Amino acid sequence: MEFIRSFKDTNYLYFLVEYVKGMELFDVIREIGLLGTYDSQFYIGSMILAIEYLHAQSIIYRDLKPENIMVDDKGYMKLIDMGTGKFLKGKSGSGSRTFTIIGTPHYMAPEIITGKGYTTSVDLWSIGICLYEFMCGMVPFGEEAEDPYEIYEEIITKPIKYPSYLKDKRAKRLMDQLINKVSEVRLGGSFAALKANPWFESFDWVLNLFYCKIFNLVLLG
């Protein structure tokens, strides 16, 4: 979401940002229902591009979830709410760790919960949780739990399982990579390697917005 300028008075600091006419992705996916491969590729691809940009600026986001993404009236995804973002030292933030327990429980990586320190790879875990939610209709850990500590326990100890109706084997393998408790595995070495994952084989990273742009113009009116 575009930042335009800031203002201040004696008590407050104000941010002027663009007005995004549309819906939260949280509401969009509930209007659609289970997302197919192409729609999931569009939203996950957009998330990857946004997070890649932030990480290149040494910024860790830490609360990636459908409620923090707007889909505008042209179908484009806008990442909003930088309140949990933080600058990390080192190239692309990878050389520094932070220790704050922060984020939304269902989307938090295990290393945030354990308090041993974490880096930008926690955002990739959250992307994997979103992909699972898009294609399976639920989150993989703590779906029925309301107590954060129950959710944390599942995230740390429970293996990922897939419903029988998810037939996309390549999507499962990508989820296995992103929702991996070993944080070094998630990126696959680089963002270029992540974007070259076989699940994206038929996905055009340059023209990927066209189909969903038209789709969401109909959906959002």
Z-matrix of the N, CA and C atoms (Angstrom, degrees):
N
C 1 1.456
C 2 1.519 1 109.00
N 3 1.308 2 116.10 1 132.28
C 4 1.460 3 120.41 2 -172.32
C 5 1.528 4 112.31 3 -72.04
N 6 1.306 5 115.73 4 130.05
C 7 1.461 6 122.55 5 171.44
C 8 1.522 7 107.85 6 -89.89
N 9 1.321 8 117.25 7 130.49
C 10 1.466 9 120.53 8 -176.29
C 11 1.527 10 110.94 9 -101.49
N 12 1.323 11 117.59 10 -56.11
C 13 1.461 12 119.96 11 176.20
C 14 1.524 13 109.26 12 -168.14
N 15 1.323 14 116.00 13 174.10
C 16 1.459 15 121.06 14 178.69
C 17 1.519 16 110.27 15 -122.17
N 18 1.320 17 114.94 16 160.08
C 19 1.458 18 123.13 17 176.29
C 20 1.528 19 107.54 18 -135.97
N 21 1.313 20 116.34 19 162.04
C 22 1.454 21 118.35 20 173.12
C 23 1.519 22 109.66 21 -151.23
N 24 1.329 23 114.73 22 153.63
C 25 1.451 24 121.34 23 169.76
C 26 1.527 25 106.69 24 -126.17
N 27 1.308 26 117.82 25 -161.28
C 28 1.463 27 119.40 26 -175.55
C 29 1.526 28 112.82 27 -71.11
N 30 1.327 29 117.11 28 -18.29
C 31 1.468 30 120.29 29 -175.35
C 32 1.527 31 114.89 30 -116.36
N 33 1.326 32 117.60 31 -28.71
C 34 1.453 33 119.87 32 -168.77
C 35 1.526 34 112.33 33 -133.92
N 36 1.345 35 114.04 34 156.59
C 37 1.454 36 123.08 35 170.52
C 38 1.523 37 107.07 36 -112.23
N 39 1.329 38 117.78 37 131.88
C 40 1.461 39 122.54 38 -176.10
C 41 1.528 40 110.12 39 -117.37
N 42 1.328 41 115.61 40 141.37
C 43 1.458 42 121.29 41 175.54
C 44 1.530 43 108.96 42 -113.95
N 45 1.313 44 116.45 43 127.77
C 46 1.455 45 121.82 44 173.23
C 47 1.519 46 108.05 45 -99.22
N 48 1.330 47 116.58 46 118.85
C 49 1.460 48 121.69 47 -179.29
C 50 1.525 49 108.96 48 -125.11
N 51 1.324 50 115.04 49 166.20
C 52 1.460 51 118.98 50 -179.72
C 53 1.526 52 111.08 51 -65.28
N 54 1.312 53 115.72 52 150.42
C 55 1.459 54 122.02 53 173.03
C 56 1.532 55 107.88 54 -84.32
N 57 1.317 56 116.33 55 124.49
C 58 1.458 57 121.04 56 179.36
C 59 1.526 58 108.34 57 -104.62
N 60 1.312 59 116.08 58 108.91
C 61 1.461 60 121.40 59 178.22
C 62 1.522 61 108.37 60 -86.26
N 63 1.317 62 116.62 61 114.80
C 64 1.455 63 119.21 62 -178.70
C 65 1.508 64 111.39 63 165.32
N 66 1.326 65 116.60 64 -143.46
C 67 1.462 66 122.56 65 -176.41
C 68 1.517 67 109.67 66 -137.64
N 69 1.333 68 115.81 67 155.55
C 70 1.456 69 119.01 68 169.69
C 71 1.529 70 108.84 69 -66.13
N 72 1.322 71 116.04 70 145.24
C 73 1.465 72 120.08 71 176.27
C 74 1.529 73 110.33 72 -58.01
N 75 1.322 74 117.27 73 -32.10
C 76 1.462 75 122.15 74 176.00
C 77 1.526 76 110.54 75 -52.00
N 78 1.340 77 117.16 76 -44.53
C 79 1.466 78 121.56 77 -179.37
C 80 1.525 79 111.52 78 -78.29
N 81 1.332 80 116.51 79 -34.71
C 82 1.466 81 120.24 80 -179.60
C 83 1.525 82 110.98 81 -60.67
N 84 1.340 83 116.63 82 -47.15
C 85 1.472 84 118.41 83 -176.41
C 86 1.526 85 111.29 84 -70.12
N 87 1.315 86 117.82 85 -22.30
C 88 1.460 87 119.57 86 175.57
C 89 1.518 88 111.05 87 -80.54
N 90 1.315 89 117.50 88 -25.55
C 91 1.468 90 120.46 89 172.31
C 92 1.527 91 110.07 90 -70.45
N 93 1.329 92 116.25 91 -40.15
C 94 1.459 93 120.95 92 -176.27
C 95 1.525 94 111.21 93 -77.57
N 96 1.323 95 117.83 94 -40.01
C 97 1.456 96 122.58 95 -169.81
C 98 1.522 97 109.14 96 92.19
N 99 1.320 98 117.47 97 -153.17
C 100 1.462 99 119.93 98 178.33
C 101 1.520 100 110.09 99 -59.65
N 102 1.318 101 116.39 100 133.09
C 103 1.455 102 120.74 101 178.64
C 104 1.522 103 109.86 102 -87.96
N 105 1.327 104 115.53 103 141.34
C 106 1.451 105 120.83 104 173.32
C 107 1.516 106 110.55 105 -81.06
N 108 1.321 107 115.27 106 -176.26
C 109 1.461 108 120.21 107 -175.89
C 110 1.518 109 111.81 108 -62.57
N 111 1.334 110 118.80 109 -47.72
C 112 1.459 111 119.42 110 -174.18
C 113 1.522 112 111.96 111 -66.16
N 114 1.328 113 117.13 112 -45.52
C 115 1.472 114 119.27 113 178.87
C 116 1.525 115 110.71 114 -61.58
N 117 1.347 116 116.28 115 -41.08
C 118 1.467 117 119.96 116 178.06
C 119 1.521 118 110.79 117 -63.62
N 120 1.335 119 117.02 118 -40.46
C 121 1.460 120 120.31 119 177.41
C 122 1.526 121 111.31 120 -59.96
N 123 1.309 122 116.49 121 -41.06
C 124 1.466 123 120.22 122 -179.67
C 125 1.518 124 111.57 123 -61.44
N 126 1.325 125 117.33 124 -49.79
C 127 1.461 126 120.16 125 -176.85
C 128 1.528 127 111.49 126 -72.69
N 129 1.331 128 117.38 127 -41.17
C 130 1.465 129 119.52 128 178.66
C 131 1.525 130 110.04 129 -67.85
N 132 1.322 131 117.24 130 -40.95
C 133 1.458 132 120.19 131 176.59
C 134 1.514 133 111.85 132 -59.70
N 135 1.333 134 117.00 133 -41.20
C 136 1.459 135 120.93 134 178.23
C 137 1.523 136 111.11 135 -64.76
N 138 1.338 137 116.68 136 -40.67
C 139 1.467 138 120.62 137 176.96
C 140 1.521 139 111.19 138 -61.97
N 141 1.318 140 115.79 139 -44.69
C 142 1.461 141 119.81 140 -179.79
C 143 1.521 142 110.74 141 -59.71
N 144 1.332 143 117.44 142 -43.54
C 145 1.461 144 120.53 143 179.59
C 146 1.525 145 111.58 144 -63.60
N 147 1.330 146 116.74 145 -40.72
C 148 1.467 147 120.24 146 179.54
C 149 1.525 148 111.20 147 -66.05
N 150 1.330 149 116.26 148 -45.35
C 151 1.471 150 120.23 149 -179.09
C 152 1.525 151 110.76 150 -69.53
N 153 1.333 152 117.39 151 -36.56
C 154 1.466 153 120.29 152 176.18
C 155 1.528 154 110.38 153 -58.29
N 156 1.337 155 116.20 154 -42.91
C 157 1.468 156 120.15 155 179.07
C 158 1.523 157 111.26 156 -63.24
N 159 1.331 158 117.08 157 -46.12
C 160 1.463 159 120.18 158 -179.53
C 161 1.525 160 111.34 159 -62.83
N 162 1.318 161 116.67 160 -44.52
C 163 1.461 162 120.00 161 -179.18
C 164 1.526 163 111.16 162 -64.13
N 165 1.321 164 117.10 163 -33.41
C 166 1.468 165 120.31 164 177.09
C 167 1.524 166 111.40 165 -65.67
N 168 1.336 167 116.66 166 -23.34
C 169 1.471 168 121.81 167 175.80
C 170 1.528 169 111.42 168 -94.34
N 171 1.338 170 116.72 169 10.92
C 172 1.473 171 123.37 170 -178.42
C 173 1.524 172 112.03 171 63.00
N 174 1.328 173 116.60 172 35.38
C 175 1.463 174 122.55 173 178.50
C 176 1.525 175 108.96 174 -111.49
N 177 1.309 176 116.53 175 127.08
C 178 1.465 177 122.88 176 172.73
C 179 1.530 178 107.13 177 -99.63
N 180 1.348 179 117.29 178 134.85
C 181 1.467 180 120.40 179 -173.02
C 182 1.534 181 111.97 180 -88.47
N 183 1.333 182 118.12 181 -53.98
C 184 1.462 183 125.73 182 169.49
C 185 1.527 184 117.09 183 78.08
N 186 1.317 185 119.50 184 2.20
C 187 1.471 186 118.43 185 176.26
C 188 1.525 187 110.41 186 -148.97
N 189 1.327 188 115.53 187 47.11
C 190 1.458 189 120.12 188 -179.71
C 191 1.526 190 109.39 189 -75.87
N 192 1.328 191 115.94 190 122.17
C 193 1.463 192 122.89 191 -179.41
C 194 1.523 193 107.32 192 -164.15
N 195 1.342 194 118.64 193 162.62
C 196 1.463 195 120.60 194 -176.81
C 197 1.530 196 114.15 195 -58.83
N 198 1.339 197 117.82 196 -28.97
C 199 1.473 198 119.53 197 179.55
C 200 1.526 199 112.51 198 -69.45
N 201 1.326 200 117.92 199 -19.08
C 202 1.463 201 121.25 200 -179.23
C 203 1.520 202 112.68 201 -101.05
N 204 1.320 203 115.46 202 18.69
C 205 1.460 204 121.16 203 176.93
C 206 1.517 205 108.42 204 -128.35
N 207 1.314 206 115.81 205 128.45
C 208 1.459 207 121.31 206 173.77
C 209 1.519 208 109.09 207 -100.86
N 210 1.329 209 115.80 208 142.43
C 211 1.456 210 121.61 209 169.99
C 212 1.520 211 106.39 210 -108.86
N 213 1.343 212 116.62 211 116.18
C 214 1.459 213 118.99 212 -174.04
C 215 1.526 214 111.02 213 -78.95
N 216 1.337 215 116.13 214 179.61
C 217 1.462 216 120.00 215 -173.78
C 218 1.518 217 113.21 216 -71.59
N 219 1.334 218 117.67 217 -4.32
C 220 1.463 219 121.42 218 173.80
C 221 1.527 220 111.58 219 -104.84
N 222 1.349 221 116.33 220 1.65
C 223 1.453 222 119.87 221 176.41
C 224 1.508 223 114.82 222 93.42
N 225 1.333 224 117.47 223 0.93
C 226 1.457 225 120.01 224 -178.76
C 227 1.524 226 111.34 225 -84.60
N 228 1.315 227 115.50 226 145.41
C 229 1.453 228 121.81 227 179.72
C 230 1.515 229 110.40 228 -85.62
N 231 1.323 230 116.53 229 136.82
C 232 1.462 231 122.60 230 176.81
C 233 1.521 232 108.62 231 -126.33
N 234 1.320 233 117.05 232 120.83
C 235 1.456 234 121.65 233 176.09
C 236 1.524 235 108.78 234 -79.91
N 237 1.329 236 117.24 235 127.14
C 238 1.461 237 121.77 236 -176.42
C 239 1.525 238 109.66 237 -121.77
N 240 1.321 239 116.09 238 175.07
C 241 1.469 240 124.31 239 171.69
C 242 1.523 241 112.36 240 60.04
N 243 1.322 242 115.45 241 84.31
C 244 1.458 243 121.44 242 179.33
C 245 1.525 244 112.26 243 -91.06
N 246 1.321 245 116.59 244 18.66
C 247 1.462 246 120.47 245 -174.83
C 248 1.514 247 114.93 246 -63.07
N 249 1.332 248 116.94 247 -24.53
C 250 1.468 249 119.73 248 179.13
C 251 1.527 250 112.00 249 -100.42
N 252 1.333 251 117.37 250 -0.18
C 253 1.461 252 120.53 251 -179.18
C 254 1.529 253 111.61 252 -68.94
N 255 1.326 254 114.70 253 154.98
C 256 1.457 255 119.63 254 -178.93
C 257 1.520 256 109.65 255 -153.75
N 258 1.337 257 116.57 256 140.43
C 259 1.460 258 120.49 257 172.94
C 260 1.524 259 109.49 258 -78.11
N 261 1.324 260 115.88 259 133.37
C 262 1.457 261 121.65 260 174.07
C 263 1.522 262 109.48 261 -113.00
N 264 1.296 263 116.55 262 144.67
C 265 1.453 264 120.78 263 178.91
C 266 1.523 265 109.85 264 -76.00
N 267 1.326 266 115.73 265 159.14
C 268 1.451 267 120.46 266 178.07
C 269 1.512 268 111.47 267 95.10
N 270 1.326 269 116.94 268 164.30
C 271 1.452 270 122.54 269 -179.37
C 272 1.517 271 110.82 270 -62.38
N 273 1.345 272 115.02 271 122.50
C 274 1.466 273 122.43 272 -178.27
C 275 1.520 274 112.60 273 54.75
N 276 1.321 275 116.76 274 22.72
C 277 1.453 276 120.73 275 177.41
C 278 1.505 277 114.77 276 74.42
N 279 1.349 278 117.54 277 -0.29
C 280 1.459 279 120.13 278 -173.58
C 281 1.529 280 112.86 279 -77.62
N 282 1.337 281 116.88 280 -14.49
C 283 1.454 282 119.25 281 -176.84
C 284 1.509 283 113.95 282 -92.93
N 285 1.310 284 117.94 283 6.15
C 286 1.451 285 121.31 284 -176.26
C 287 1.517 286 110.07 285 -134.51
N 288 1.319 287 115.55 286 150.26
C 289 1.459 288 121.23 287 177.40
C 290 1.521 289 110.00 288 -117.09
N 291 1.315 290 115.04 289 153.36
C 292 1.450 291 120.94 290 173.09
C 293 1.524 292 107.58 291 -128.35
N 294 1.327 293 117.61 292 161.34
C 295 1.465 294 120.26 293 -167.97
C 296 1.533 295 113.56 294 -125.77
N 297 1.323 296 117.99 295 -3.91
C 298 1.462 297 120.35 296 -176.40
C 299 1.524 298 111.62 297 -65.14
N 300 1.313 299 117.06 298 131.22
C 301 1.461 300 121.32 299 173.36
C 302 1.521 301 107.42 300 -82.76
N 303 1.311 302 115.81 301 104.95
C 304 1.460 303 121.17 302 -171.37
C 305 1.523 304 109.29 303 -148.48
N 306 1.324 305 116.46 304 152.66
C 307 1.458 306 121.31 305 178.65
C 308 1.524 307 110.73 306 124.31
N 309 1.319 308 115.19 307 -169.10
C 310 1.465 309 122.36 308 178.24
C 311 1.523 310 107.94 309 -104.94
N 312 1.348 311 118.55 310 124.48
C 313 1.466 312 121.35 311 -168.79
C 314 1.526 313 115.94 312 -46.17
N 315 1.337 314 118.99 313 -48.27
C 316 1.459 315 120.53 314 -175.28
C 317 1.528 316 113.24 315 -62.99
N 318 1.330 317 117.52 316 -20.64
C 319 1.468 318 121.29 317 -174.74
C 320 1.532 319 112.45 318 -110.30
N 321 1.325 320 117.12 319 5.79
C 322 1.463 321 121.43 320 -175.82
C 323 1.522 322 111.88 321 -83.27
N 324 1.316 323 116.07 322 135.44
C 325 1.462 324 121.27 323 176.87
C 326 1.528 325 110.02 324 -72.53
N 327 1.332 326 117.71 325 153.13
C 328 1.474 327 120.19 326 -176.34
C 329 1.519 328 113.72 327 -61.16
N 330 1.337 329 117.75 328 -31.97
C 331 1.463 330 118.64 329 -177.79
C 332 1.529 331 112.49 330 -71.49
N 333 1.336 332 118.07 331 -21.27
C 334 1.470 333 119.78 332 172.15
C 335 1.525 334 109.36 333 -67.65
N 336 1.325 335 115.45 334 -43.43
C 337 1.458 336 121.80 335 -174.99
C 338 1.527 337 111.90 336 -67.70
N 339 1.323 338 117.55 337 -40.01
C 340 1.464 339 120.98 338 -175.53
C 341 1.522 340 112.77 339 -73.30
N 342 1.355 341 116.94 340 -16.97
C 343 1.456 342 120.06 341 175.75
C 344 1.520 343 114.87 342 74.03
N 345 1.339 344 117.18 343 17.65
C 346 1.465 345 120.39 344 -179.35
C 347 1.524 346 113.29 345 -91.02
N 348 1.321 347 115.81 346 2.62
C 349 1.457 348 120.48 347 -179.17
C 350 1.516 349 111.23 348 100.25
N 351 1.312 350 116.30 349 146.18
C 352 1.461 351 120.79 350 -177.00
C 353 1.516 352 109.91 351 -151.45
N 354 1.319 353 115.74 352 166.71
C 355 1.454 354 121.41 353 -179.69
C 356 1.529 355 109.33 354 -131.85
N 357 1.325 356 117.51 355 -159.98
C 358 1.466 357 121.72 356 -170.92
C 359 1.518 358 114.16 357 -63.89
N 360 1.320 359 118.69 358 -16.13
C 361 1.466 360 120.88 359 -178.02
C 362 1.527 361 112.67 360 -64.63
N 363 1.335 362 118.02 361 -14.64
C 364 1.476 363 118.99 362 177.35
C 365 1.525 364 110.93 363 -64.43
N 366 1.330 365 117.59 364 -29.11
C 367 1.468 366 120.26 365 178.80
C 368 1.529 367 111.14 366 -68.45
N 369 1.326 368 117.02 367 -32.02
C 370 1.461 369 120.71 368 178.35
C 371 1.527 370 110.60 369 -69.62
N 372 1.332 371 116.82 370 -37.40
C 373 1.472 372 120.44 371 173.42
C 374 1.525 373 109.79 372 -56.34
N 375 1.320 374 117.55 373 -47.11
C 376 1.469 375 121.47 374 -178.48
C 377 1.522 376 111.30 375 -62.67
N 378 1.336 377 117.54 376 -37.06
C 379 1.467 378 120.39 377 175.58
C 380 1.525 379 109.64 378 -61.37
N 381 1.332 380 116.79 379 -41.99
C 382 1.455 381 120.40 380 177.94
C 383 1.515 382 112.67 381 -62.73
N 384 1.325 383 116.93 382 -39.66
C 385 1.475 384 120.80 383 176.98
C 386 1.527 385 109.74 384 -62.69
N 387 1.330 386 116.94 385 -42.55
C 388 1.469 387 120.57 386 178.06
C 389 1.523 388 111.20 387 -62.24
N 390 1.336 389 117.42 388 -42.37
C 391 1.463 390 120.16 389 178.61
C 392 1.523 391 110.53 390 -60.97
N 393 1.312 392 116.98 391 -44.30
C 394 1.466 393 120.95 392 176.83
C 395 1.531 394 110.02 393 -59.17
N 396 1.312 395 116.75 394 -45.09
C 397 1.466 396 120.84 395 -179.01
C 398 1.527 397 111.15 396 -63.32
N 399 1.344 398 117.55 397 -40.61
C 400 1.463 399 120.82 398 179.93
C 401 1.525 400 111.51 399 -61.22
N 402 1.329 401 116.42 400 -44.88
C 403 1.457 402 120.48 401 -170.18
C 404 1.527 403 113.84 402 -95.44
N 405 1.331 404 116.84 403 -16.76
C 406 1.475 405 120.35 404 -178.86
C 407 1.525 406 112.71 405 -112.25
N 408 1.335 407 117.54 406 -15.54
C 409 1.454 408 121.04 407 177.21
C 410 1.514 409 114.75 408 82.19
N 411 1.329 410 117.64 409 12.11
C 412 1.466 411 122.35 410 -179.57
C 413 1.518 412 107.69 411 -160.46
N 414 1.319 413 116.55 412 169.02
C 415 1.459 414 120.21 413 173.14
C 416 1.526 415 109.02 414 -90.04
N 417 1.337 416 118.64 415 152.27
C 418 1.467 417 119.83 416 -174.24
C 419 1.519 418 115.52 417 -76.44
N 420 1.331 419 116.95 418 -19.78
C 421 1.468 420 120.16 419 -176.15
C 422 1.536 421 109.78 420 -128.73
N 423 1.318 422 116.17 421 127.50
C 424 1.460 423 121.27 422 174.86
C 425 1.508 424 115.07 423 70.26
N 426 1.307 425 117.34 424 29.71
C 427 1.467 426 120.51 425 -178.17
C 428 1.532 427 111.61 426 -56.64
N 429 1.314 428 117.24 427 -40.81
C 430 1.464 429 120.93 428 -177.31
C 431 1.525 430 112.77 429 -95.35
N 432 1.321 431 117.55 430 -2.93
C 433 1.462 432 120.91 431 -174.37
C 434 1.519 433 111.56 432 -90.41
N 435 1.327 434 115.72 433 144.49
C 436 1.461 435 121.75 434 174.36
C 437 1.528 436 111.16 435 -111.75
N 438 1.298 437 116.77 436 -27.94
C 439 1.464 438 121.51 437 178.27
C 440 1.532 439 108.87 438 -74.15
N 441 1.340 440 118.39 439 120.15
C 442 1.467 441 120.21 440 -179.19
C 443 1.519 442 113.38 441 -53.79
N 444 1.328 443 117.98 442 -34.95
C 445 1.457 444 120.46 443 -177.73
C 446 1.524 445 111.72 444 -68.75
N 447 1.327 446 118.12 445 -31.01
C 448 1.462 447 121.16 446 173.66
C 449 1.530 448 110.23 447 -67.44
N 450 1.319 449 115.51 448 -40.40
C 451 1.474 450 120.22 449 178.27
C 452 1.523 451 109.65 450 -64.19
N 453 1.336 452 116.48 451 -46.36
C 454 1.465 453 120.60 452 179.97
C 455 1.528 454 111.18 453 -58.62
N 456 1.327 455 116.71 454 -41.87
C 457 1.464 456 120.77 455 -179.08
C 458 1.532 457 110.89 456 -61.09
N 459 1.327 458 116.16 457 -42.26
C 460 1.466 459 119.42 458 179.36
C 461 1.528 460 110.82 459 -66.55
N 462 1.328 461 116.62 460 -41.91
C 463 1.464 462 119.96 461 -179.69
C 464 1.521 463 111.23 462 -59.99
N 465 1.312 464 116.83 463 -41.37
C 466 1.460 465 121.40 464 -175.90
C 467 1.534 466 112.11 465 -76.85
N 468 1.335 467 118.02 466 -35.18
C 469 1.467 468 119.93 467 -169.31
C 470 1.525 469 115.00 468 -112.17
N 471 1.317 470 118.38 469 -26.23
C 472 1.466 471 120.40 470 -170.69
C 473 1.533 472 111.63 471 -85.13
N 474 1.329 473 118.64 472 132.82
C 475 1.471 474 120.11 473 173.47
C 476 1.527 475 110.25 474 -74.44
N 477 1.318 476 116.20 475 154.68
C 478 1.458 477 119.61 476 -179.91
C 479 1.521 478 109.94 477 -76.85
N 480 1.328 479 116.50 478 135.70
C 481 1.457 480 122.76 479 177.06
C 482 1.527 481 108.89 480 -127.70
N 483 1.323 482 115.76 481 150.27
C 484 1.454 483 120.87 482 -176.44
C 485 1.521 484 110.69 483 -116.99
N 486 1.333 485 116.95 484 142.17
C 487 1.471 486 119.12 485 176.56
C 488 1.526 487 110.57 486 -68.63
N 489 1.323 488 115.91 487 154.28
C 490 1.463 489 120.84 488 -175.85
C 491 1.522 490 113.03 489 -64.11
N 492 1.336 491 117.40 490 -23.99
C 493 1.462 492 119.43 491 -177.66
C 494 1.527 493 113.48 492 -79.79
N 495 1.330 494 118.83 493 -7.79
C 496 1.464 495 120.69 494 175.24
C 497 1.525 496 108.09 495 -83.61
N 498 1.327 497 116.39 496 108.32
C 499 1.465 498 121.56 497 -174.42
C 500 1.530 499 112.74 498 -102.18
N 501 1.317 500 118.33 499 -10.25
C 502 1.462 501 121.94 500 -176.84
C 503 1.536 502 109.73 501 -77.37
N 504 1.342 503 116.38 502 98.08
C 505 1.460 504 120.76 503 -175.68
C 506 1.524 505 112.07 504 -66.82
N 507 1.328 506 116.95 505 -34.90
C 508 1.460 507 119.70 506 178.98
C 509 1.530 508 110.86 507 -67.69
N 510 1.321 509 116.69 508 -36.58
C 511 1.462 510 119.87 509 176.46
C 512 1.526 511 110.51 510 -63.16
N 513 1.333 512 116.48 511 -41.24
C 514 1.467 513 120.35 512 178.23
C 515 1.525 514 110.81 513 -60.28
N 516 1.330 515 116.14 514 -43.10
C 517 1.466 516 119.35 515 -179.14
C 518 1.527 517 111.28 516 -65.81
N 519 1.348 518 116.62 517 -36.86
C 520 1.465 519 119.02 518 176.67
C 521 1.522 520 110.46 519 -67.24
N 522 1.331 521 117.39 520 -39.76
C 523 1.464 522 120.20 521 176.39
C 524 1.518 523 110.67 522 -62.78
N 525 1.341 524 116.74 523 -40.81
C 526 1.461 525 119.89 524 176.99
C 527 1.526 526 111.19 525 -58.21
N 528 1.321 527 116.26 526 -35.51
C 529 1.464 528 120.61 527 179.16
C 530 1.522 529 111.20 528 -72.45
N 531 1.331 530 116.73 529 -49.02
C 532 1.467 531 120.50 530 -174.84
C 533 1.527 532 111.96 531 -72.45
N 534 1.339 533 116.39 532 -39.32
C 535 1.470 534 120.29 533 -178.70
C 536 1.527 535 107.76 534 -97.02
N 537 1.297 536 115.38 535 55.70
C 538 1.465 537 121.42 536 -179.70
C 539 1.516 538 108.67 537 -106.39
N 540 1.301 539 116.83 538 130.84
C 541 1.457 540 120.40 539 -177.84
C 542 1.533 541 111.96 540 -68.34
N 543 1.333 542 117.35 541 -16.11
C 544 1.471 543 122.25 542 172.17
C 545 1.526 544 106.73 543 -90.28
N 546 1.316 545 117.18 544 105.23
C 547 1.465 546 121.21 545 -169.34
C 548 1.526 547 113.16 546 -62.51
N 549 1.330 548 117.46 547 -29.44
C 550 1.465 549 120.79 548 -177.14
C 551 1.529 550 112.70 549 -66.92
N 552 1.324 551 117.13 550 -18.83
C 553 1.463 552 121.73 551 -177.19
C 554 1.527 553 112.03 552 -77.99
N 555 1.310 554 117.77 553 -27.20
C 556 1.471 555 121.81 554 -164.25
C 557 1.520 556 114.44 555 -62.74
N 558 1.318 557 117.65 556 -42.56
C 559 1.458 558 120.41 557 -175.92
C 560 1.525 559 112.15 558 -76.06
N 561 1.329 560 116.61 559 -24.50
C 562 1.456 561 119.50 560 -176.37
C 563 1.515 562 112.56 561 73.81
N 564 1.333 563 116.96 562 18.96
C 565 1.460 564 121.80 563 177.07
C 566 1.505 565 113.94 564 109.07
N 567 1.331 566 117.76 565 -40.64
C 568 1.465 567 121.87 566 -179.26
C 569 1.523 568 108.85 567 -165.15
N 570 1.326 569 116.18 568 164.85
C 571 1.464 570 119.03 569 176.36
C 572 1.521 571 110.64 570 -65.38
N 573 1.324 572 117.51 571 -32.45
C 574 1.466 573 120.31 572 176.74
C 575 1.523 574 110.32 573 -61.54
N 576 1.343 575 116.46 574 -42.12
C 577 1.459 576 120.19 575 178.14
C 578 1.524 577 111.09 576 -67.25
N 579 1.318 578 116.76 577 -39.06
C 580 1.465 579 120.49 578 178.74
C 581 1.524 580 110.34 579 -62.22
N 582 1.329 581 116.69 580 -43.75
C 583 1.464 582 120.66 581 -179.44
C 584 1.527 583 112.11 582 -71.46
N 585 1.327 584 116.53 583 -18.66
C 586 1.471 585 120.82 584 176.79
C 587 1.522 586 112.09 585 -90.98
N 588 1.343 587 117.79 586 6.26
C 589 1.462 588 121.15 587 178.20
C 590 1.535 589 109.70 588 -54.58
N 591 1.343 590 118.26 589 141.30
C 592 1.468 591 120.95 590 -178.39
C 593 1.525 592 114.38 591 -53.32
N 594 1.336 593 118.08 592 -27.33
C 595 1.471 594 119.73 593 178.39
C 596 1.519 595 111.59 594 -61.34
N 597 1.325 596 117.37 595 -28.29
C 598 1.460 597 122.26 596 -179.91
C 599 1.528 598 112.10 597 -93.97
N 600 1.337 599 118.53 598 12.24
C 601 1.465 600 121.48 599 -173.15
C 602 1.527 601 112.76 600 -55.59
N 603 1.331 602 116.74 601 -41.57
C 604 1.467 603 120.53 602 -178.42
C 605 1.528 604 112.45 603 -95.24
N 606 1.300 605 116.80 604 12.66
C 607 1.463 606 122.65 605 -173.50
C 608 1.521 607 109.47 606 -101.68
N 609 1.321 608 116.26 607 126.26
C 610 1.459 609 121.71 608 179.85
C 611 1.521 610 108.73 609 -92.35
N 612 1.319 611 116.68 610 109.15
C 613 1.462 612 120.66 611 -176.94
C 614 1.523 613 112.31 612 -67.59
N 615 1.325 614 118.43 613 -20.90
C 616 1.463 615 121.43 614 -179.92
C 617 1.526 616 110.85 615 -86.46
N 618 1.336 617 116.11 616 -42.03
C 619 1.465 618 120.61 617 -173.99
C 620 1.523 619 112.87 618 -108.13
N 621 1.341 620 116.50 619 15.42
C 622 1.467 621 119.63 620 -171.92
C 623 1.518 622 114.34 621 -64.30
N 624 1.343 623 118.43 622 -17.55
C 625 1.459 624 120.54 623 -174.25
C 626 1.524 625 113.27 624 -80.39
N 627 1.328 626 118.46 625 -15.75
C 628 1.464 627 119.72 626 -168.29
C 629 1.519 628 112.93 627 -61.00
N 630 1.341 629 117.39 628 -53.92
C 631 1.460 630 120.38 629 -175.90
C 632 1.518 631 112.01 630 -59.27
N 633 1.330 632 116.45 631 -49.48
C 634 1.462 633 119.82 632 -175.86
C 635 1.509 634 111.90 633 -72.84
N 636 1.337 635 117.46 634 -24.71
C 637 1.460 636 119.88 635 174.49
C 638 1.527 637 109.31 636 -61.73
N 639 1.338 638 117.16 637 -48.39
C 640 1.461 639 121.12 638 178.84
C 641 1.523 640 110.57 639 -65.14
N 642 1.352 641 116.94 640 -43.53
C 643 1.458 642 121.86 641 -179.19
C 644 1.521 643 111.35 642 -57.64
N 645 1.322 644 116.10 643 -46.60
C 646 1.450 645 119.35 644 -175.10
C 647 1.512 646 113.20 645 -77.73
N 648 1.331 647 117.87 646 -22.71
C 649 1.460 648 119.47 647 171.74
C 650 1.521 649 109.98 648 -61.95
N 651 1.335 650 116.11 649 -38.28
C 652 1.460 651 120.11 650 176.49
C 653 1.528 652 110.50 651 -70.94
N 654 1.351 653 116.25 652 -44.14
C 655 1.460 654 120.72 653 -176.85
C 656 1.526 655 112.43 654 -65.05
N 657 1.355 656 114.91 655 -43.55
C 658 1.452 657 118.63 656 -172.99
C 659 1.519 658 113.06 657 -92.50
N 660 1.324 659 117.85 658 -9.59
C 661 1.450 660 120.76 659 179.21
C 662 1.507 661 111.85 660 70.04
